[in-house]
């Protein structure tokens, strides 16, 4: 490949990618290294513990306090569980990382207990045992699929933060695929996500076929590509069975080419409930992804909320929300505090069924005023909600 001539169309995007790479690197602070999950049993009044089940395609790491690294497991899946505590001084949307392991449970996220689970059957047994401890009507499972450039500890603690801030009371399950957690390994991560499709499908079937009454799915960044590709390859008859329990699907900052996304939706057809897509037009990580991927817009930073809504989605636009990370790529984590309102959005069928197709309509003063009414657009500073009649997919 010629790298630098006047007719070379690769150079501008590569140069832009390198500029953005340096910018994002500068925006990122220190990250958890091996041993970050060293167990800490020190008492901490006011700290709250969350028990996470884990399904993964990562390779085990024998380094104490690490459990899994960024390399791919030879075949199949592995399983684990971890109990993590959130400090009483926790601020919503943030992860209070310790300066060094094992941290201080009074001020930091720490791991209280962690270990491997021996195979599919043991994983399913633990899942059903956890569900049996919940009252009927509350037996839900929350599946999280992380994105690109995510270390195992980062995915685990981010999910713990979201579970904590949303006051979720069901069974949280983390699906973690073999991301190396390195910005320069975008292609490696994308291939790891592709390899993980079979394992994610098995995990989804296991959750749906458990004693859960309902399954909620949240994917972030490249995890959305993995989820959508997995869903698209499941036969229609099986998808209808899965849809019986999967009531809510949240796509946060999707790192998917907009044209690929439209093709995926056409193949999948209209879901029984609209997807909730979380976007932010100032997402710097997705600008980098766009530069690497030929300049095509990514769904999570797409410029046209209304078009996404017309595809059959509820769009939550966080562009005006001040981010807690320098790349503006993890704003979704701040949405956990809006869990009751988002729940109401999913349940409010009228916002996608009662209005005629056409232009988006009036605005509400806040998110609360949007819930329970039939308007098609609501602005709540700094969060914008956009929906459209859910009558089918644009061709």
Secondary structure as the mmCIF struct_conf table of DSSP 4:
data_model
#
loop_
_struct_conf.conf_type_id
_struct_conf.id
_struct_conf.beg_label_comp_id
_struct_conf.beg_label_asym_id
_struct_conf.beg_label_seq_id
_struct_conf.end_label_comp_id
_struct_conf.end_label_asym_id
_struct_conf.end_label_seq_id
BEND BEND1 UNK A 4 UNK A 4
TURN_TY1_P TURN_TY1_P1 UNK A 6 UNK A 7
BEND BEND2 UNK A 9 UNK A 9
HELX_RH_AL_P HELX_RH_AL_P1 UNK A 10 UNK A 27
TURN_TY1_P TURN_TY1_P2 UNK A 34 UNK A 37
STRN STRN1 UNK A 39 UNK A 39
TURN_TY1_P TURN_TY1_P3 UNK A 45 UNK A 46
STRN STRN2 UNK A 48 UNK A 56
STRN STRN3 UNK A 58 UNK A 61
BEND BEND3 UNK A 63 UNK A 63
TURN_TY1_P TURN_TY1_P4 UNK A 64 UNK A 66
STRN STRN4 UNK A 67 UNK A 72
HELX_LH_PP_P HELX_LH_PP_P1 UNK A 73 UNK A 73
BEND BEND4 UNK A 74 UNK A 76
STRN STRN5 UNK A 78 UNK A 86
TURN_TY1_P TURN_TY1_P5 UNK A 88 UNK A 89
TURN_TY1_P TURN_TY1_P6 UNK A 92 UNK A 93
BEND BEND5 UNK A 99 UNK A 100
TURN_TY1_P TURN_TY1_P7 UNK A 101 UNK A 102
TURN_TY1_P TURN_TY1_P8 UNK A 105 UNK A 107
BEND BEND6 UNK A 108 UNK A 108
STRN STRN6 UNK A 110 UNK A 117
HELX_RH_AL_P HELX_RH_AL_P2 UNK A 119 UNK A 132
TURN_TY1_P TURN_TY1_P9 UNK A 133 UNK A 133
BEND BEND7 UNK A 134 UNK A 134
HELX_LH_PP_P HELX_LH_PP_P2 UNK A 135 UNK A 135
TURN_TY1_P TURN_TY1_P10 UNK A 136 UNK A 137
STRN STRN7 UNK A 140 UNK A 145
BEND BEND8 UNK A 148 UNK A 149
HELX_RH_AL_P HELX_RH_AL_P3 UNK A 152 UNK A 165
TURN_TY1_P TURN_TY1_P11 UNK A 166 UNK A 167
BEND BEND9 UNK A 170 UNK A 170
STRN STRN8 UNK A 171 UNK A 176
HELX_RH_3T_P HELX_RH_3T_P1 UNK A 183 UNK A 185
HELX_RH_AL_P HELX_RH_AL_P4 UNK A 186 UNK A 195
TURN_TY1_P TURN_TY1_P12 UNK A 196 UNK A 196
HELX_RH_AL_P HELX_RH_AL_P5 UNK A 197 UNK A 208
TURN_TY1_P TURN_TY1_P13 UNK A 209 UNK A 209
BEND BEND10 UNK A 210 UNK A 211
BEND BEND11 UNK A 213 UNK A 213
STRN STRN9 UNK A 214 UNK A 220
TURN_TY1_P TURN_TY1_P14 UNK A 221 UNK A 221
HELX_RH_AL_P HELX_RH_AL_P6 UNK A 222 UNK A 232
TURN_TY1_P TURN_TY1_P15 UNK A 233 UNK A 233
BEND BEND12 UNK A 234 UNK A 234
HELX_RH_AL_P HELX_RH_AL_P7 UNK A 236 UNK A 243
TURN_TY1_P TURN_TY1_P16 UNK A 244 UNK A 245
STRN STRN10 UNK A 246 UNK A 252
BEND BEND13 UNK A 253 UNK A 253
BEND BEND14 UNK A 256 UNK A 256
STRN STRN11 UNK A 257 UNK A 257
HELX_RH_AL_P HELX_RH_AL_P8 UNK A 258 UNK A 268
BEND BEND15 UNK A 272 UNK A 273
STRN STRN12 UNK A 275 UNK A 279
TURN_TY1_P TURN_TY1_P17 UNK A 281 UNK A 282
HELX_RH_AL_P HELX_RH_AL_P9 UNK A 284 UNK A 292
TURN_TY1_P TURN_TY1_P18 UNK A 293 UNK A 295
HELX_LH_PP_P HELX_LH_PP_P3 UNK A 296 UNK A 297
STRN STRN13 UNK A 298 UNK A 298
HELX_RH_3T_P HELX_RH_3T_P2 UNK A 299 UNK A 301
BEND BEND16 UNK A 303 UNK A 303
HELX_RH_AL_P HELX_RH_AL_P10 UNK A 305 UNK A 310
TURN_TY1_P TURN_TY1_P19 UNK A 311 UNK A 312
STRN STRN14 UNK A 313 UNK A 317
TURN_TY1_P TURN_TY1_P20 UNK A 319 UNK A 320
BEND BEND17 UNK A 321 UNK A 321
HELX_LH_PP_P HELX_LH_PP_P4 UNK A 322 UNK A 323
BEND BEND18 UNK A 324 UNK A 325
TURN_TY1_P TURN_TY1_P21 UNK A 326 UNK A 327
BEND BEND19 UNK A 328 UNK A 328
HELX_RH_3T_P HELX_RH_3T_P3 UNK A 331 UNK A 338
HELX_RH_AL_P HELX_RH_AL_P11 UNK A 339 UNK A 347
TURN_TY1_P TURN_TY1_P22 UNK A 349 UNK A 349
HELX_RH_AL_P HELX_RH_AL_P12 UNK A 350 UNK A 353
BEND BEND20 UNK A 354 UNK A 355
HELX_LH_PP_P HELX_LH_PP_P5 UNK A 356 UNK A 356
BEND BEND21 UNK A 357 UNK A 359
BEND BEND22 UNK A 365 UNK A 366
HELX_RH_AL_P HELX_RH_AL_P13 UNK A 367 UNK A 370
TURN_TY1_P TURN_TY1_P23 UNK A 371 UNK A 372
BEND BEND23 UNK A 373 UNK A 373
BEND BEND24 UNK A 376 UNK A 376
STRN STRN15 UNK A 377 UNK A 380
TURN_TY1_P TURN_TY1_P24 UNK A 381 UNK A 382
STRN STRN16 UNK A 383 UNK A 386
BEND BEND25 UNK A 391 UNK A 391
#
